[in-house]
Amino acid sequence: MSIDRRAPDPGDPGLGEHTGDPMPRPAQPGGTRSARRWLGLAMLVLVLAGGFALAVVVGRTPPFDRWVTDPLFFKRCLAAHVNLALVAWFYSYLVALLFLLPGRPAAGLARAATAAAFAGVALMLAGAALPGAQPVLANYIPTIDSLPFRAGQLLFLAGVLLGVAERTLPLPGRLGQGADAAPLAEIPPAAQTGLRAAALALGLAALTFGIAWLRMPPGLENGVYYELLVWGSGHVLQLVCVLAMLSLWVILLAQVLGESPVSQAAARWLFFSMTLPWAIAPLLALAGPASSAYREGFSQLMRWCIAPGVAATLMVCAGPLRRAWRTRRISPRTFGDYRLSAFAVSALLTLLGFGLGAAIRGSNTMVPAHYHASVGAVTVAFMAGTFWLLGIFGLPISTRRVRRAAAWQPALYGAGMLVFAAGFALAGAHGMGRKVYGAEQASRGLAESIGLGMMGIGGAVSIAGGLLFLGIVAAAWWRRAGAAVTPEAGLEESPGRWRLES
């Protein structure tokens, strides 16, 4: 296998390569600084989440599971992992993207948002480390029943909401036009529409959470209380992640195709139609978290109001992809472009997640199979988007070895998540219960054992893909830290400018 250089495409911004300007052009100085801070936080929590994930995977993989006699330890690891990997990573990353949208920043509010988010993560780590703290494995957002952990969750939420407000509300500190409000050419208008829709959906999730909190009935047991509290907002957060993922699909494909695969008019229709049904979320919370309308209403929203929008987006993108295939702008060789492979892997995992979700029959490991496929789809899109962001921040992926690693990273991570989800699905199809760890899962049949073994192998491969991703980011950061910012730095090729050839 060798790497063959492709002819440069002047319209492709890549990861920081020369496009006529001395250096990649940022959105504007203040927004870029804030976006870098949020991306730095996202990278930090991803490292921490990986550590907790490793403990959880080892705790469920034969024969190591028989050595674990205290499932409470792994349940705390799981609660911390989910909060870092599904909350802090996703929403830090979303805010980083929002800070690249046009608009003059309100510097004080932007700094306060970042400080609150960092402090929230620190408190969650402190709360998870407290001996004797009781984990509460509620769906969507589990928690640890300790004051520092819960305070950290709320403080992180406050930081994210401040960041979203700074980017989306007409605050006096950021009104006006001029050089500081110049739009980012790298973000197509269709993707900007999607990111703003994700910000709106995040506001709906926060409002739903607040109403549910005020409407909680008294005297509930801890597990029931937290389950009902986050049930509604957790469903809305699924929409937030999907909208952000679709926006990144548009960004990545636009760079590969040289044009946006979705027009702005189509994007407005797609994202509006996906978001509109969820406007009833606060009303469902007003009905009371213990009501059947609250429980069943959000289940129906999830069942019918996400997949059609994703399917419509894929169909819209299919037309430009077919044209590019016919004109040989893309071919099997161009799948060495991380942007195209990441889109393909993300779309495949998304469809797998929908299929596994439709197959759920009861509380077994088919449920985590479904959401790990779905979460993996969002994560691989965010990882590929990070490679693109590195160039915007003046941290291009510059060496041949690292470019080659970036070309394979989405496929490696995606293959691991595919096997991981398939293993969970096999065990669940044969009755393996959810949320059992260590010695709790010792009684099982052959099919369940095979499924858990597949889960362990897939988890190890996906962790390797995650470590490769972090290594690529660290290599770009380290190389840039040791070099002065010069016009020549912008001449470095991106992995998207290279293709693999047998």
C-alpha positions in Angstrom: 0.0 0.0 0.0 1.4 3.4 -1.0 0.3 7.0 -0.9 -0.2 8.8 -4.1 -0.5 12.6 -4.1 -3.6 14.0 -5.8 -3.8 17.2 -7.8 -4.7 20.1 -5.5 -8.2 21.5 -5.5 -8.2 25.3 -5.1 -11.6 25.2 -3.6 -10.7 22.7 -0.9 -9.7 24.3 2.4 -8.5 21.0 3.8 -6.7 21.0 7.1 -4.6 24.2 6.9 -3.0 23.9 3.4 -2.2 26.9 1.3 -5.3 28.2 -0.6 -4.0 31.5 -1.8 -3.9 33.2 1.6 -0.7 33.1 3.7 -2.4 31.1 6.4 -5.8 29.5 6.9 -8.3 32.3 7.5 -10.1 32.0 10.9 -13.6 33.2 11.5 -12.5 36.1 13.6 -9.9 36.4 16.4 -12.2 36.3 19.5 -14.4 33.5 18.2 -11.4 31.4 17.2 -9.8 31.7 20.7 -13.1 30.7 22.3 -13.5 27.8 19.9 -10.0 26.6 20.6 -10.7 26.6 24.4 -13.9 24.6 23.9 -12.1 22.1 21.6 -9.3 21.8 24.2 -12.0 20.9 26.8 -13.6 18.4 24.4 -10.2 16.7 23.9 -9.5 16.6 27.6 -12.8 15.0 28.5 -12.4 12.5 25.7 -9.1 11.3 27.2 -10.8 11.0 30.6 -13.8 9.3 29.2 -11.5 6.7 27.5 -9.9 5.9 30.8 -13.3 5.2 32.4 -14.4 3.2 29.3 -11.4 1.0 29.5 -12.3 0.1 33.1 -15.9 -0.7 32.1 -14.9 -2.8 29.1 -12.4 -4.8 31.1 -15.0 -5.3 33.8 -17.4 -7.0 31.4 -15.0 -9.0 29.3 -14.4 -12.7 30.1 -12.4 -13.9 31.9 -11.6 -10.6 33.6 -15.2 -10.1 34.7 -14.9 -13.0 37.2 -12.2 -11.1 39.0 -14.5 -8.2 39.8 -16.5 -8.7 42.9 -17.6 -5.1 43.5 -19.9 -4.0 40.6 -20.4 -0.6 42.3 -16.9 0.5 41.3 -17.6 -0.2 37.6 -21.0 1.5 37.8 -19.3 4.6 39.1 -16.9 4.3 36.2 -19.8 3.9 33.8 -21.6 7.0 35.2 -18.5 9.1 34.9 -17.7 7.7 31.4 -21.2 8.5 30.1 -21.2 12.1 31.5 -17.8 12.7 29.9 -18.3 10.9 26.6 -21.9 11.6 25.9 -22.3 15.0 27.6 -19.1 16.9 28.1 -17.4 15.7 24.8 -20.5 16.3 22.6 -21.6 19.6 23.9 -18.1 21.1 24.3 -17.5 20.2 20.7 -20.8 21.7 19.6 -20.1 25.0 21.3 -16.6 25.0 19.7 -18.4 24.8 16.3 -20.8 27.5 17.2 -18.0 29.9 18.0 -16.9 29.6 14.4 -20.1 31.0 13.1 -20.2 34.6 12.0 -20.6 37.2 14.8 -18.6 39.4 17.0 -18.0 37.7 20.4 -19.0 39.1 23.8 -15.6 38.4 25.3 -16.6 38.4 29.0 -19.5 36.1 28.5 -17.4 33.7 26.4 -14.7 33.5 29.0 -17.2 32.9 31.8 -18.9 30.1 29.8 -15.5 28.3 29.3 -14.5 28.7 33.0 -17.9 27.3 34.2 -17.6 24.3 31.9 -14.0 23.5 33.0 -15.0 23.9 36.6 -18.0 21.6 36.1 -15.8 18.8 34.7 -13.4 19.2 37.6 -16.3 18.8 40.1 -17.6 15.7 38.3 -14.2 14.1 38.6 -14.0 15.0 42.3 -17.5 13.6 42.9 -16.7 10.3 41.0 -13.7 9.8 43.2 -15.5 10.0 46.5 -15.5 6.6 48.3 -19.0 5.2 48.9 -20.7 7.5 46.4 -23.8 5.7 45.0 -24.1 5.6 41.2 -27.6 6.1 39.8 -27.6 4.5 36.3 -30.5 6.5 34.9 -31.1 6.4 31.2 -29.5 9.1 29.0 -27.6 10.9 31.8 -26.6 8.8 34.8 -25.3 10.4 37.8 -23.4 9.8 41.0 -25.3 10.7 44.2 -22.8 13.1 45.6 -23.0 16.8 45.9 -19.8 17.6 43.9 -20.8 15.4 41.0 -24.3 16.9 40.7 -23.0 20.4 41.1 -20.5 19.7 38.4 -23.2 18.5 36.0 -25.2 21.7 36.6 -22.2 24.0 36.3 -21.1 22.3 33.1 -24.7 22.8 31.8 -24.6 26.5 32.7 -21.3 26.9 30.9 -22.6 25.3 27.7 -25.8 27.4 27.8 -23.8 30.6 28.3 -21.7 29.6 25.3 -24.8 28.9 23.2 -26.4 32.1 24.2 -23.3 34.1 23.4 -23.4 32.6 19.8 -27.1 32.7 19.1 -28.8 35.6 21.1 -28.6 39.2 19.9 -26.5 40.4 22.9 -25.4 44.0 22.9 -21.7 43.0 23.2 -21.7 41.3 19.8 -24.0 43.4 17.7 -22.6 45.0 14.6 -20.7 44.1 11.5 -17.2 44.6 10.3 -14.0 42.5 10.1 -14.7 40.7 13.3 -18.0 39.4 12.0 -16.7 38.0 8.7 -18.3 34.7 7.8 -16.3 31.4 7.6 -15.9 30.2 4.1 -15.2 26.7 5.4 -18.7 26.3 6.9 -21.3 26.0 4.1 -24.6 27.9 4.7 -26.4 24.6 5.0 -24.2 23.5 7.8 -24.5 26.9 9.6 -28.3 26.3 9.5 -27.9 22.9 11.0 -25.6 24.2 13.8 -28.1 26.9 14.7 -30.9 24.2 14.7 -28.7 22.2 17.1 -28.3 25.2 19.4 -32.1 25.7 19.4 -32.7 22.1 20.2 -30.2 22.4 23.1 -32.2 25.3 24.4 -35.3 23.1 24.2 -33.6 20.3 26.1 -32.5 22.7 28.9 -36.1 24.2 29.1 -37.5 20.6 29.3 -35.1 19.7 32.0 -36.0 22.8 34.1 -39.7 22.2 33.8 -39.3 18.5 34.7 -37.3 19.5 37.7 -40.0 21.9 39.0 -42.7 19.3 38.3 -41.1 16.3 40.0 -43.4 14.6 42.5 -42.1 14.3 46.1 -41.0 11.2 47.9 -39.5 9.3 45.0 -36.7 6.8 45.4 -33.3 8.1 44.0 -33.2 5.8 40.9 -36.8 6.7 39.9 -36.3 10.4 40.6 -33.2 10.7 38.3 -34.7 8.5 35.6 -37.8 10.7 35.4 -35.8 13.9 35.7 -33.7 13.3 32.6 -36.0 11.2 30.6 -37.4 14.1 28.5 -34.3 16.2 28.2 -32.3 13.1 27.3 -34.5 12.4 24.4 -34.2 16.0 23.1 -30.4 15.8 23.5 -30.5 12.9 20.9 -31.9 15.4 18.4 -29.1 17.9 19.3 -26.4 15.3 18.5 -28.0 14.2 15.3 -28.3 17.8 14.0 -24.7 18.5 14.9 -23.7 15.2 13.1 -25.6 16.1 10.0 -24.0 19.5 9.9 -20.6 17.9 10.0 -21.6 15.6 7.2 -22.4 18.7 5.1 -19.0 20.3 6.0 -17.0 17.2 5.2 -18.7 16.3 2.0 -18.6 19.9 0.8 -14.8 19.8 1.0 -14.6 16.5 -0.9 -17.1 17.4 -3.6 -16.1 21.1 -4.0 -19.7 22.1 -3.4 -22.2 21.8 -0.6 -24.2 18.5 -1.0 -27.2 20.3 0.5 -28.5 23.7 -0.7 -29.3 26.3 2.0 -33.0 26.1 1.0 -33.1 22.4 1.4 -31.2 22.6 4.7 -33.7 25.1 6.1 -36.5 22.7 5.2 -34.8 19.6 6.5 -33.6 21.1 9.8 -36.9 22.9 10.4 -38.9 19.8 9.8 -36.7 17.8 12.2 -36.8 20.4 15.0 -40.4 21.5 14.8 -42.1 18.4 16.3 -39.8 18.7 19.3 -41.3 22.1 20.2 -43.9 20.1 22.3 -41.1 18.8 24.6 -41.6 21.5 27.3 -45.4 20.9 27.1 -44.8 17.2 27.8 -42.7 18.1 30.8 -45.5 20.4 32.0 -47.8 17.3 32.1 -45.5 16.0 34.8 -42.6 13.6 34.7 -44.7 10.8 36.3 -47.4 11.1 33.6 -47.9 8.6 30.8 -47.8 11.6 28.3 -44.3 12.4 29.4 -43.0 8.8 29.2 -44.7 7.8 26.0 -44.6 11.2 24.3 -40.8 11.3 24.3 -40.6 7.7 23.2 -42.8 8.4 20.2 -40.8 11.6 19.3 -37.6 9.5 19.3 -39.2 6.8 17.3 -40.7 8.9 14.5 -39.0 12.3 14.5 -35.3 11.6 14.0 -34.8 8.7 11.5 -36.9 10.3 8.7 -34.8 13.5 8.8 -31.6 11.5 8.7 -32.9 9.4 5.8 -34.0 12.5 3.9 -30.5 14.1 4.4 -28.8 10.9 3.1 -31.1 10.9 0.0 -30.3 14.6 -0.7 -26.6 13.9 -0.3 -26.8 10.9 -2.6 -27.4 13.0 -5.7 -24.1 15.0 -5.5 -22.2 11.8 -4.6 -23.6 10.0 -7.6 -22.6 12.8 -9.9 -19.1 12.9 -8.4 -18.8 9.2 -8.9 -19.8 9.4 -12.5 -17.4 12.3 -13.2 -14.6 10.4 -11.3 -14.2 13.1 -8.7 -14.6 10.3 -6.2 -13.6 6.7 -6.6 -12.6 3.7 -4.4 -9.2 5.3 -4.1 -10.6 8.5 -2.6 -11.9 6.6 0.4 -8.4 7.2 1.7 -9.6 10.7 2.2 -10.6 10.8 5.9 -13.6 13.1 5.2 -15.2 10.6 2.8 -14.5 7.6 4.9 -15.7 9.3 8.1 -19.0 10.2 6.4 -19.4 6.6 5.1 -18.7 5.1 8.6 -20.9 7.6 10.4 -23.8 7.0 8.0 -23.4 3.2 8.3 -23.3 3.3 12.1 -26.4 5.6 12.1 -28.4 3.1 10.0 -27.2 0.2 12.2 -28.3 2.1 15.3 -31.8 2.6 13.7 -32.0 -1.1 12.9 -30.9 -2.2 16.4 -33.3 0.3 18.0 -36.2 -1.3 16.0 -35.1 -4.7 17.3 -35.3 -3.8 21.0 -37.6 -6.1 22.9 -37.2 -5.6 26.6 -34.4 -4.4 28.9 -31.4 -6.3 27.6 -28.1 -5.4 26.0 -29.8 -4.8 22.7 -30.4 -1.3 24.2 -26.7 -0.4 24.7 -26.0 -2.0 21.3 -28.4 0.5 19.7 -27.1 3.6 21.5 -23.4 2.6 21.1 -23.9 2.4 17.3 -25.7 5.8 17.4 -23.1 7.4 19.6 -20.3 5.9 17.5 -21.8 7.5 14.4 -21.8 11.0 16.1 -18.3 10.5 17.5 -16.7 9.5 14.2 -18.1 12.6 12.5 -16.8 14.7 15.4 -13.4 13.1 15.2 -13.2 13.8 11.4 -14.4 17.4 12.1 -11.5 17.8 14.5 -9.0 17.1 11.8 -10.6 19.9 9.8 -10.6 22.2 12.8 -6.9 21.7 13.4 -6.2 23.5 10.2 -8.4 26.4 11.0 -6.6 26.8 14.3 -3.2 26.7 12.6 -2.4 23.1 13.6 -2.2 21.3 10.2 -1.6 17.5 10.0 1.7 17.8 8.3 3.7 14.6 8.1 3.1 11.7 5.7 2.9 9.1 8.5 0.3 11.1 10.5 -1.7 11.8 7.3 -1.8 8.1 6.6 -3.0 7.4 10.1 -5.7 10.0 9.7 -6.9 8.3 6.5 -7.4 5.0 8.4 -8.6 6.3 11.7 -12.3 6.6 11.0 -12.4 3.0 9.6 -10.6 1.6 12.6 -12.8 3.3 15.1 -15.9 2.5 13.1 -15.0 -1.2 12.8 -14.5 -1.4 16.5 -17.9 0.2 17.3 -19.5 -2.1 14.7 -18.2 -5.3 16.4 -18.9 -3.8 19.9 -22.5 -3.1 19.0 -22.9 -6.5 17.3 -21.6 -8.3 20.4 -24.0 -6.5 22.6 -26.8 -7.2 20.2 -26.0 -11.0 20.1 -25.9 -11.1 23.9 -29.1 -9.2 24.2 -30.9 -11.3 21.7 -30.2 -14.3 24.0 -31.3 -12.5 27.2 -28.3 -10.8 28.7 -29.5 -8.2 31.0 -28.5 -4.5 31.0 -26.4 -2.8 33.7 -24.9 -6.0 35.1 -21.2 -6.1 35.7 -18.4 -8.4 37.0 -19.7 -11.3 39.1 -23.3 -10.2 38.4 -23.1 -11.5 34.8 -21.4 -14.8 35.7 -24.5 -16.9 34.9 -24.8 -17.0 31.1 -25.0 -19.3 28.0 -22.6 -19.8 25.1 -24.2 -17.2 22.9 -24.1 -14.6 25.6 -20.4 -15.4 26.3 -19.6 -15.1 22.5 -21.5 -11.8 22.4 -19.6 -10.4 25.4 -16.3 -11.6 23.9 -17.2 -9.7 20.7 -18.1 -6.7 22.8 -14.7 -6.9 24.4 -12.8 -7.2 21.1 -14.8 -4.4 19.5 -14.3 -2.2 22.5 -10.6 -2.8 22.4 -10.5 -1.9 18.7 -12.6 1.2 19.1 -10.4 2.3 22.0 -7.4 1.8 19.7 -9.1 4.0 17.2 -9.8 6.6 19.8 -6.2 6.5 21.0 -5.1 6.9 17.3 -7.3 9.9 17.0 -5.8 11.5 20.2 -2.3 10.7 18.9 -3.0 12.5 15.6 -4.3 15.5 17.5 -1.4 15.5 19.9 1.1 15.1 17.0 -0.4 18.2 15.2 -0.4 20.2 18.5 3.1 19.1 19.4 4.6 19.9 15.9 2.9 23.3 15.9 4.0 24.1 19.5 7.6 23.6 18.4 7.4 25.8 15.2 6.9 29.5 14.6 3.8 30.5 12.7 5.0 31.3 9.2 3.3 31.5 5.8 5.1 28.3 4.8 3.2 26.4 7.5 0.1 26.8 5.4 1.6 24.8 2.6 1.4 21.6 4.5 -0.9 19.1 2.8 -3.8 17.6 4.6 -4.8 13.9 4.6 -7.7 14.9 2.5 -5.2 15.8 -0.3 -3.8 12.3 -0.4 -5.3 9.0 -1.4 -4.3 5.4 -0.9 -3.3 3.3 -3.8 -2.5 -0.4 -4.0 
